[in-house]
């Protein structure tokens, strides 16, 4: 989002603008003296128009199997607000990302039984300190979440090599769990009707999964694509351990590659996550898992939207100041 100046009939007029896929979207602010009075309404209108334009492009480009128009609109607004946070508050954005990662890492580990709290995870991730009364294995699991994120941050696409690297980081220090290598024995998911394929079928199943991903990338809505890939991956359960944490990091890698913030899965939504994952795996209606991920992102949209609303004055002052210097 930016301020532009155009000369019309020898007089300067100002516009609040943004670009979506190369298309310029403009709201007139009038002459310089009118900018302060009109900037807020122009800001609101530009966000509305930008969000609708993003939705229009998304609907033209992607097929959607289950997401409603309202859900798609919320997802596009999330990306707009997320971009505003990054552009107008770069230093705060770094702190935001750190807090987001602590919540994500602690949540993902807690789904698998790790007992560290968010505050304890923050100490481990931020200061590298041990936490009294906690097992060294639990502390290492949290540390490994950061190693995995460092690996995934470098990925520009999801592929077998990248997934194995993520798993290797997730299981760093747990050599008996064969980091980065597919399992060679049977796998049983506790209290679940889902039966992962035998070890000798894993390579074929994973090859089929990557083929499905290649076929649908750029065609399915990114949220449906990432959600369904996650459900299919977890059904295969290709590694001896760490499948859940690896799968959630892959899921969030796919979200990042499409300009979304992380989806936070934790103890609060663990039961819904596990129940729906099992349901879609049994029925084969994998795309329905998109509803859960959409709900996670709707919570992020509310959180980030509130930050933008609370700091709207600072954004408007920044934009007005820029117009005054032109």
NUVEX-709271 format. One line per field, with one value per atom (N, C-alpha, C): residue number from 1; x, y, z. Coordinates in steps of 0.2 Angstrom, whole numbers, plus 2048, in hexadecimal, padded with zeros to 3 digits. Layout:
<atoms>
num	NUM,... .
u	X,... .
v	Y,... .
w	Z,... .
</atoms>
This chain:
<atoms>
num	1,1,1,2,2,2,3,3,3,4,4,4,5,5,5,6,6,6,7,7,7,8,8,8,9,9,9,10,10,10,11,11,11,12,12,12,13,13,13,14,14,14,15,15,15,16,16,16,17,17,17,18,18,18,19,19,19,20,20,20,21,21,21,22,22,22,23,23,23,24,24,24,25,25,25,26,26,26,27,27,27,28,28,28,29,29,29,30,30,30,31,31,31,32,32,32,33,33,33,34,34,34,35,35,35,36,36,36,37,37,37,38,38,38,39,39,39,40,40,40,41,41,41,42,42,42,43,43,43,44,44,44,45,45,45,46,46,46,47,47,47,48,48,48,49,49,49,50,50,50,51,51,51,52,52,52,53,53,53,54,54,54,55,55,55,56,56,56,57,57,57,58,58,58,59,59,59,60,60,60,61,61,61,62,62,62,63,63,63,64,64,64,65,65,65,66,66,66,67,67,67,68,68,68,69,69,69,70,70,70,71,71,71,72,72,72,73,73,73,74,74,74,75,75,75,76,76,76,77,77,77,78,78,78,79,79,79,80,80,80,81,81,81,82,82,82,83,83,83,84,84,84,85,85,85,86,86,86,87,87,87,88,88,88,89,89,89,90,90,90,91,91,91,92,92,92,93,93,93,94,94,94,95,95,95,96,96,96,97,97,97,98,98,98,99,99,99,100,100,100,101,101,101,102,102,102,103,103,103,104,104,104,105,105,105,106,106,106,107,107,107,108,108,108,109,109,109,110,110,110,111,111,111,112,112,112,113,113,113,114,114,114,115,115,115,116,116,116,117,117,117,118,118,118,119,119,119,120,120,120,121,121,121,122,122,122,123,123,123,124,124,124,125,125,125,126,126,126,127,127,127,128,128,128,129,129,129,130,130,130,131,131,131,132,132,132,133,133,133,134,134,134,135,135,135,136,136,136,137,137,137,138,138,138,139,139,139,140,140,140,141,141,141,142,142,142,143,143,143,144,144,144,145,145,145,146,146,146,147,147,147,148,148,148,149,149,149,150,150,150,151,151,151,152,152,152,153,153,153,154,154,154,155,155,155,156,156,156,157,157,157,158,158,158,159,159,159,160,160,160,161,161,161,162,162,162,163,163,163,164,164,164,165,165,165,166,166,166,167,167,167,168,168,168,169,169,169,170,170,170,171,171,171,172,172,172,173,173,173,174,174,174,175,175,175,176,176,176,177,177,177,178,178,178,179,179,179,180,180,180,181,181,181,182,182,182,183,183,183,184,184,184,185,185,185,186,186,186,187,187,187,188,188,188,189,189,189,190,190,190,191,191,191,192,192,192,193,193,193,194,194,194,195,195,195,196,196,196,197,197,197,198,198,198,199,199,199,200,200,200,201,201,201,202,202,202,203,203,203,204,204,204,205,205,205,206,206,206,207,207,207,208,208,208,209,209,209,210,210,210,211,211,211,212,212,212,213,213,213,214,214,214,215,215,215,216,216,216,217,217,217,218,218,218,219,219,219,220,220,220,221,221,221,222,222,222,223,223,223,224,224,224,225,225,225,226,226,226,227,227,227,228,228,228,229,229,229,230,230,230,231,231,231,232,232,232,233,233,233,234,234,234,235,235,235,236,236,236,237,237,237,238,238,238,239,239,239,240,240,240,241,241,241,242,242,242,243,243,243,244,244,244,245,245,245,246,246,246,247,247,247,248,248,248,249,249,249,250,250,250,251,251,251,252,252,252,253,253,253,254,254,254,255,255,255,256,256,256,257,257,257,258,258,258,259,259,259,260,260,260,261,261,261,262,262,262,263,263,263,264,264,264,265,265,265,266,266,266,267,267,267,268,268,268,269,269,269,270,270,270,271,271,271,272,272,272,273,273,273,274,274,274,275,275,275,276,276,276,277,277,277,278,278,278,279,279,279,280,280,280,281,281,281,282,282,282,283,283,283,284,284,284,285,285,285,286,286,286,287,287,287,288,288,288,289,289,289,290,290,290,291,291,291,292,292,292,293,293,293,294,294,294,295,295,295,296,296,296,297,297,297,298,298,298,299,299,299,300,300,300,301,301,301,302,302,302,303,303,303,304,304,304,305,305,305,306,306,306,307,307,307,308,308,308,309,309,309,310,310,310,311,311,311,312,312,312,313,313,313,314,314,314,315,315,315,316,316,316,317,317,317,318,318,318,319,319,319,320,320,320,321,321,321,322,322,322,323,323,323,324,324,324,325,325,325,326,326,326 .
u	804,800,804,803,807,803,806,803,806,802,805,802,806,804,804,7FE,7FD,7FC,7FE,7FD,7F7,7F2,7EC,7EA,7EB,7EA,7EE,7F4,7F9,7F9,7F4,7F3,7F5,7F7,7F9,7F4,7F2,7ED,7F0,7EE,7F1,7EC,7EF,7EB,7EE,7EA,7EC,7EC,7F1,7F1,7F4,7F3,7F6,7F6,7FA,7FA,7F9,7F5,7F3,7F4,7F9,7FB,7FD,800,802,7FC,7F6,7F1,7F1,7F0,7F0,7E9,7E8,7E2,7E2,7DE,7DF,7D9,7DA,7D5,7D7,7D3,7D5,7D5,7DA,7DA,7D9,7D9,7D9,7DF,7DE,7E4,7E8,7EE,7F2,7EE,7EB,7E8,7E2,7E0,7DA,7DC,7E2,7E5,7E4,7E5,7E4,7DD,7D8,7D1,7CE,7D1,7CF,7D2,7D8,7DD,7D9,7D6,7D3,7CE,7C9,7C4,7C7,7CC,7CF,7D3,7D6,7D9,7D5,7CF,7CA,7C7,7C6,7C3,7C9,7CF,7D4,7D5,7D5,7D5,7D0,7CA,7C4,7C5,7C7,7C8,7CD,7D3,7D8,7D7,7D3,7D1,7CC,7C8,7C3,7C7,7CC,7CF,7D3,7D6,7DA,7D5,7CF,7CA,7C9,7C8,7C6,7CB,7D1,7D7,7D8,7D7,7D7,7D2,7CC,7C6,7C7,7CA,7CC,7D1,7D6,7DC,7DB,7D8,7D7,7D0,7D0,7CA,7C9,7C3,7C2,7BD,7BE,7BA,7B5,7B7,7B4,7B3,7B8,7B8,7B3,7AF,7AA,7AD,7A9,7AB,7AD,7A9,7AB,7B1,7B3,7B9,7BF,7BE,7C3,7C4,7BF,7C0,7C4,7C2,7C6,7CE,7CF,7D6,7DA,7D6,7D9,7DB,7D6,7D7,7DC,7DD,7E3,7E9,7EA,7F0,7F1,7EC,7ED,7EF,7EC,7EE,7F5,7F7,7FD,803,801,806,807,801,801,806,805,809,810,812,819,81C,818,81A,81B,816,816,819,81A,81D,822,828,82D,830,832,835,830,82A,825,823,824,822,827,82D,832,830,82E,82C,826,821,81B,81D,821,823,826,82A,82E,828,823,81E,81A,818,814,818,81F,822,822,823,823,81C,817,810,80F,811,811,815,81B,820,81E,81C,819,813,80F,808,809,80D,80E,811,816,819,814,810,80B,806,805,800,802,809,80C,80E,80C,80D,813,816,81B,818,81B,818,81A,81F,821,81C,81B,816,819,815,817,81D,81C,822,828,828,82E,831,82C,82F,832,830,833,83A,83B,841,846,844,848,84A,845,846,849,848,84A,851,852,858,85D,85A,85E,85F,85A,85C,857,85A,856,851,84C,846,846,846,847,840,842,83C,839,83C,83A,840,83D,842,846,84C,850,84E,84A,847,842,83E,839,83C,841,844,847,84A,84D,848,842,83C,83B,83A,839,83F,845,84B,84A,848,848,843,83E,839,83C,840,844,849,84C,850,84C,846,842,83F,83E,83B,841,847,84D,84D,84C,84C,847,841,83B,83B,83E,83E,842,846,84A,847,841,83E,83A,83A,836,830,830,82B,82C,826,826,828,82D,82F,832,833,836,83C,841,847,846,842,840,83D,838,834,839,83E,843,847,849,84D,84A,843,83F,83F,83E,83D,844,849,850,851,84F,84F,84B,845,840,843,846,848,850,853,85A,85C,861,862,85F,85A,856,858,85E,861,85D,85B,857,851,84E,848,849,850,852,850,852,850,851,84C,84D,84C,84A,84A,843,840,839,83A,834,834,835,837,838,834,830,82B,824,81F,818,817,812,810,809,808,801,800,7FA,7F8,7F4,7F6,7F2,7EB,7E6,7DF,7DC,7DF,7DC,7DA,7D5,7D3,7D8,7DB,7E0,7E6,7E7,7ED,7F1,7F7,7FC,7FE,801,803,809,80A,810,816,81C,822,824,823,825,821,81B,817,818,81C,81D,820,825,828,823,81F,81A,814,812,80D,810,816,819,819,81B,81C,815,810,809,807,809,807,80A,811,814,811,80F,80C,805,802,7FB,7FD,802,804,806,80A,80C,806,801,7FB,7F7,7F6,7F1,7F4,7FB,7FE,7FC,7FA,7F8,7F1,7ED,7E6,7E2,7E3,7DF,7E1,7DC,7DD,7E3,7E7,7ED,7EC,7E6,7E4,7E2,7DE,7DC,7E1,7E6,7EC,7F0,7F2,7F6,7F2,7EC,7E8,7E8,7E6,7E5,7EC,7F1,7F8,7FA,7F8,7F9,7F6,7EF,7EB,7EE,7F0,7F2,7F9,7FD,804,803,7FF,7FE,7FB,7F7,7F5,7FA,7FF,805,809,80A,80F,815,819,81F,825,825,82B,82A,82F,82E,82B,82D,82A,82B,827,827,823,81F,81A,816,813,80F,812,818,81C,81E,821,823,81D,818,812,80F,80F,80D,812,818,81D,81D,81B,81A,814,80F,808,80A,80E,80F,814,818,81D,818,813,80F,80B,809,805,80A,810,815,816,817,818,812,80C,807,805,80A,809,804,803,7FF,804,801,805,804,807,807,800,7FE,7F8,7FA,7F7,7F9,7F5,7F8,7F4,7F7,7F3,7F5,7F1,7F2,7ED,7E6,7E5,7DE,7DA,7DD,7D9,7DC,7E0,7E2,7DD,7D8,7D3,7CF,7CD,7CA,7CF,7D5,7DA,7DB,7DB,7DC,7D6,7D0,7CA,7C8,7C9,7C8,7CD,7D3,7D8,7D6,7D4,7D3,7CC,7C8,7C1,7C2,7C6,7C7,7CC,7D0,7D5,7D1,7CC,7C8,7C3,7C0,7BB,7BE,7C5,7C8,7C6,7C2,7C0,7C5,7CB,7D1,7D0,7CD,7CC,7C8,7C4,7C0,7C4,7CB,7CF,7D1,7CF,7D0,7CC,7C6,7C2,7C6,7C9,7CD,7D3,7D7,7DC,7D9,7D4,7D1,7CF,7CC,7CA,7D1,7D6,7DC,7DE,7DE,7E0,7DB,7D5,7D0,7D1,7D4,7D6,7DC,7E1,7E7,7E4,7DF,7DC,7D9,7D6,7D3,7D9,7DE,7E4,7E7,7E9,7ED,7E8,7E2,7DD,7DD,7DD,7DC,7E3,7E9,7EF,7EF,7EC,7EC,7E7,7E1,7DC,7DF,7E3,7E5,7EB,7EE,7F4,7F2,7EC,7E9,7EC,7EB,7ED,7F4,7F9,800,801,7FD,7FE,7FC,7F6,7F3,7F8,7FB,800,806,808,80E,80C,806,804,803,800,7FF,806,80A,811,814,814,817,814,80D,80A,80C,80E,810,817,81B,822,822,81C,81D,81B .
v	7FA,800,806,80B,811,817,81D,823,825,827,829,830,834,83A,83B,83E,83E,846,848,84F,84F,852,853,85A,85C,863,868,866,86A,86A,866,866,85F,85E,858,855,84E,84B,844,842,83D,837,831,82A,825,822,81C,816,812,80D,806,801,7FA,7F7,7F1,7ED,7E6,7E3,7DC,7D9,7D4,7D1,7D6,7DB,7E0,7E5,7E4,7E9,7EE,7F4,7FA,7FB,7FC,7FD,804,809,810,813,817,81B,822,826,82D,831,835,839,840,842,849,84D,853,858,856,859,857,859,85F,862,85D,859,855,84E,84C,845,844,848,846,844,848,847,840,83E,839,832,832,82D,826,827,822,81E,822,81E,81B,81F,81C,815,815,80F,809,80A,805,803,807,806,802,804,800,7F9,7F8,7F1,7ED,7F0,7EC,7EA,7EF,7EE,7E9,7EA,7E5,7DE,7DD,7D7,7D3,7D7,7D5,7D3,7D7,7D6,7CF,7CE,7C8,7C2,7C3,7BD,7BC,7C1,7C0,7BC,7BE,7BB,7B3,7B2,7AC,7A7,7AA,7A6,7A4,7A8,7A7,7A2,7A2,79E,797,796,790,78D,786,783,782,783,782,77C,777,772,773,777,777,77E,782,789,78D,791,795,79C,7A0,7A7,7AB,7AA,7AE,7AC,7A5,7A3,7A5,7A5,7A7,7AF,7B3,7BA,7BB,7B7,7B8,7B7,7B2,7B0,7B5,7B8,7BD,7C4,7C5,7CB,7CA,7C3,7C2,7C3,7C2,7C3,7CA,7CE,7D6,7D8,7D7,7D9,7D7,7D1,7CE,7D2,7D4,7D8,7DF,7E2,7E8,7E8,7E3,7E3,7E2,7DE,7DE,7E4,7E8,7ED,7F4,7F5,7FB,7FA,7F4,7F3,7EE,7EF,7E9,7E7,7EB,7E9,7E5,7E8,7E4,7DD,7DD,7D7,7D1,7D3,7CE,7CB,7D0,7CD,7C9,7CB,7C8,7C0,7C0,7B9,7B5,7B8,7B4,7B1,7B6,7B3,7AE,7AF,7AA,7A3,7A3,79D,799,79D,79A,796,79A,797,791,792,78C,786,787,782,77E,782,77F,77B,77E,77B,775,775,76F,769,76B,766,763,768,766,761,761,75D,755,755,74E,74C,750,74F,753,757,75B,760,760,764,76B,76D,774,779,77E,784,789,78D,792,796,798,79C,798,792,78D,78C,78C,78B,791,797,79E,79E,79C,79C,797,791,78D,790,792,795,79C,7A0,7A7,7A7,7A4,7A4,79E,799,792,78F,791,78E,788,784,77E,780,77C,77D,778,77A,776,771,76B,766,763,765,763,75E,759,754,757,755,757,756,750,74F,754,756,75B,762,763,76A,769,763,762,763,760,760,767,76C,773,776,774,777,775,76F,76C,76F,772,775,77B,77F,784,782,77C,77A,778,775,773,779,77F,785,788,788,78A,787,780,77C,77E,77E,780,787,78B,792,793,78E,78E,78B,787,784,788,787,78B,787,780,77B,776,772,76C,766,762,75C,757,751,74C,74E,751,753,758,75C,761,75E,75A,757,753,74F,74B,74F,755,75A,75D,75E,761,75B,755,750,74F,74F,74E,754,75A,75F,75E,75C,75A,755,750,74A,74B,751,751,74F,74B,749,743,740,73A,735,733,72F,728,726,71F,720,726,727,728,727,727,72E,733,73A,73A,73D,73D,737,731,72B,728,725,722,71C,71B,715,70E,709,703,6FD,700,6FB,6FE,6FA,6FC,702,706,70C,70B,70D,70D,713,716,71D,71B,71D,71C,71E,71A,71B,71E,71B,71E,718,719,713,714,719,71A,715,711,70D,70F,712,714,70E,70F,70A,706,700,6FD,700,6FF,702,701,6FC,6FA,6FE,701,705,70D,70F,716,71A,718,71B,71C,717,718,71D,71C,721,728,729,730,732,72E,730,732,72E,730,737,738,73E,744,744,749,74A,744,745,749,747,74B,752,754,75B,75F,75B,75F,760,75B,75C,761,763,767,76E,76F,775,77A,780,785,784,77F,77E,77E,77B,77B,781,783,789,787,78B,78A,787,789,787,77F,77E,777,773,775,771,76F,774,773,76E,76F,76C,764,763,75C,759,75C,759,757,75B,759,753,753,74D,747,747,741,73F,744,742,73F,742,73F,737,736,72F,72A,72D,728,727,72C,72C,729,72C,728,727,72B,72B,727,725,721,725,72C,730,737,73C,743,745,740,741,747,748,74E,754,755,75B,75D,758,759,75B,758,759,760,762,769,76F,76D,772,772,76C,76C,770,76F,773,77B,77D,784,786,782,784,786,782,783,789,78B,791,797,796,79C,79D,798,799,79D,79D,7A0,7A7,7A9,7B0,7B0,7AA,7A9,7A9,7AB,7AA,7A2,7A1,79A,798,792,78F,78C,78E,78C,786,780,77A,778,778,777,773,773,76F,772,778,77B,778,777,774,76D,76A,763,75E,75E,758,759,75F,761,75F,760,75F,757,754,74C,749,74B,748,749,74F,751,74E,74D,74A,743,73F,738,737,73C,73B,73C,741,742,73C,739,734,72D,72C,726,727,72D,72E,72F,732,733,73A,73E,745,74A,749,74D,755,757,75E,761,75D,760,762,760,762,76A,76C,773,778,775,779,77A,775,776,77B,77B,780,787,787,78E,791,78D,78F,792,78E,790,797,798,79E,7A4,7A2,7A7,7AA,7A6,7A9,7AD,7AB,7B0,7B6,7B6,7BC,7C1,7BE,7C2,7C5,7C2,7C4,7CA,7C8,7CD,7D3,7D2,7D7,7DC,7DA,7DE,7E2,7DF,7E3,7E9,7E7,7ED,7F2,7F0,7F5,7F9,7F6,7FA,7FF,7FD,801,805,806,809,810,814,81B,81C,817,818,817,812,811,817,81A,820,826,826,82C,82B,825,823,825,823,824,82C,82F,837,83A,838,83B,83B,835,834,838,83A,83E,845,847,84E,84F,84A,84B,84B,849,849,850 .
w	800,800,800,7FC,7FB,7F9,7F9,7F7,7F0,7EB,7E5,7E3,7DF,7DD,7D6,7D3,7CC,7CA,7C5,7C3,7BE,7BF,7BB,7BA,7B3,7B2,7B6,7B7,7BA,7C1,7C4,7CC,7CE,7D4,7D7,7DB,7DA,7DD,7E0,7E6,7E9,7E9,7E9,7E9,7EE,7F2,7F6,7F1,7F1,7EC,7EF,7EB,7EC,7E6,7E5,7DF,7E1,7DD,7DE,7D7,7D7,7D1,7CB,7CD,7C8,7C6,7C9,7C7,7CD,7CB,7CF,7D2,7D8,7DB,7DF,7DD,7DF,7E2,7E8,7EB,7EB,7E8,7E8,7EE,7F0,7F6,7F5,7EE,7ED,7ED,7EE,7EF,7F5,7F6,7FC,803,803,809,80B,806,808,80A,80A,80B,813,818,81F,820,81D,81F,81B,816,812,812,816,816,819,81E,822,81E,81B,817,810,80E,808,80A,810,812,813,816,817,810,80B,805,801,801,7FD,800,806,809,806,806,804,7FD,7F9,7F1,7F0,7F4,7F3,7F5,7FA,7FC,7F7,7F5,7EF,7E9,7E7,7E1,7E2,7E8,7E9,7E9,7EC,7EB,7E4,7E0,7D9,7D5,7D7,7D3,7D6,7DC,7DF,7DC,7DC,7D9,7D2,7CE,7C7,7C6,7CB,7CA,7CD,7D3,7D7,7D7,7D7,7D8,7E0,7E2,7E9,7EA,7EF,7F0,7F6,7FA,801,804,802,806,803,807,805,803,800,7FE,804,809,80F,812,812,814,810,80A,805,806,807,808,80E,814,81A,819,815,814,810,80B,807,80B,810,814,819,81B,820,81C,816,812,812,811,810,817,81C,823,825,823,825,821,81B,817,81A,81C,81F,825,829,82F,82E,829,827,824,81F,81C,820,825,829,82F,832,838,838,834,833,839,83E,844,848,849,84D,84A,843,840,841,842,844,84B,850,856,856,852,850,84E,849,847,84C,850,856,85A,85C,861,85D,857,853,853,852,852,858,85E,864,865,864,865,860,85A,855,858,859,85B,861,866,86D,86B,867,866,862,85D,859,85D,862,866,86B,86E,873,870,86A,867,868,868,868,86F,874,87B,87F,87B,87F,884,88A,88F,890,88C,88D,88C,890,88F,88A,888,883,886,88C,88F,890,891,891,88A,885,87F,87C,87E,87D,880,886,889,885,883,87F,878,875,86E,86E,873,873,876,87C,87F,880,87D,87D,884,888,88F,891,895,897,89C,89C,8A1,8A6,8AD,8B2,8B3,8B4,8B5,8AE,8A9,8A2,89F,89C,899,893,893,88E,887,886,880,87E,883,881,87F,882,881,87A,878,871,86C,86D,869,867,86C,86A,866,868,865,85D,85C,856,851,854,850,84D,850,84D,847,849,843,83D,83E,839,835,839,836,831,834,830,829,829,823,81F,821,81D,81A,81E,81C,815,814,80D,808,809,804,7FF,7F9,7F4,7F1,7F3,7F1,7F6,7F7,7FB,7F6,7F8,7F5,7FA,7F7,7FC,7FF,7FC,7FF,805,804,809,80F,80D,813,817,814,818,81C,819,81D,823,822,828,82D,82B,830,833,830,833,838,837,83C,842,841,846,84B,848,84C,84D,84C,84E,855,856,85D,85F,85B,85C,857,857,851,851,856,856,852,851,84D,846,844,83D,839,83B,838,831,82D,826,822,825,822,823,81E,81E,823,826,82B,827,82A,827,82B,82F,833,833,836,836,83A,839,83D,83F,846,849,84C,84A,84D,853,859,85F,85F,861,861,85B,855,84F,84A,846,841,83B,83A,834,835,830,82F,82A,82C,827,823,81D,818,81B,819,81B,819,81C,81A,813,810,809,804,806,802,802,807,808,802,7FF,7FA,7F4,7F3,7EE,7F0,7F6,7F9,7F8,7FA,7FA,7F3,7EF,7E8,7E5,7E7,7E5,7E7,7EE,7F1,7EE,7EC,7E8,7E1,7DE,7D8,7D8,7DE,7DF,7E0,7E4,7E5,7DF,7DB,7D5,7D0,7D0,7CB,7CE,7D4,7D7,7D9,7D9,7DB,7D5,7D7,7D3,7D0,7D2,7D0,7D6,7DB,7E1,7E5,7E9,7EE,7F2,7F4,7F8,7FF,802,808,808,803,802,800,7FC,7FA,800,804,80A,80F,810,814,812,80C,809,809,807,807,80E,813,81A,81C,81B,81D,819,813,80F,812,814,816,81D,821,828,828,823,822,820,81C,81A,820,824,82A,828,824,821,826,82B,830,836,839,840,845,845,84A,847,84A,848,842,840,83A,83B,841,842,842,846,845,83E,83B,834,830,830,82C,82D,833,835,832,832,830,828,825,81E,81C,820,81F,81F,824,825,820,81D,818,812,810,80B,80C,812,813,812,815,814,80C,808,801,7FE,801,7FE,802,806,80A,810,813,819,81F,825,82B,82D,832,834,837,836,839,840,845,84C,84E,84F,851,858,85D,864,868,86F,873,873,872,871,86C,866,860,85F,863,862,860,864,863,85D,85B,854,84F,84F,84A,849,84E,84E,84B,84E,84C,845,842,83B,837,839,835,834,839,838,834,835,831,82A,828,820,81E,822,81F,81E,823,822,81C,81B,816,80F,80F,809,807,80A,809,80C,80A,80D,80C,807,807,80C,810,815,81B,81B,820,820,81A,819,81D,81F,824,82B,82D,833,832,82D,82C,82B,827,826,82D,832,838,83C,83B,83F,83C,835,832,833,834,836,83D,842,848,847,843,841,83E,83A,837,83C,841,846,84A,84C,84F,84C,845,841,840,83E,83D,843,849,84F,84F,84E,84E,849,843,83E,840,843,845,84B,84F,855,853,84D,84B,845,843,83D,83D,843,843,841,843,841,83A,837,830,82C,82E,82A,82B,831,832,82D,82D,828,821,81F,818,817,81C,81B,81B,81F,81F,818,815,80E,809,80A,805,805,80C,80D,80A,809,807,7FF,7FC,7F5,7F1 .
</atoms>
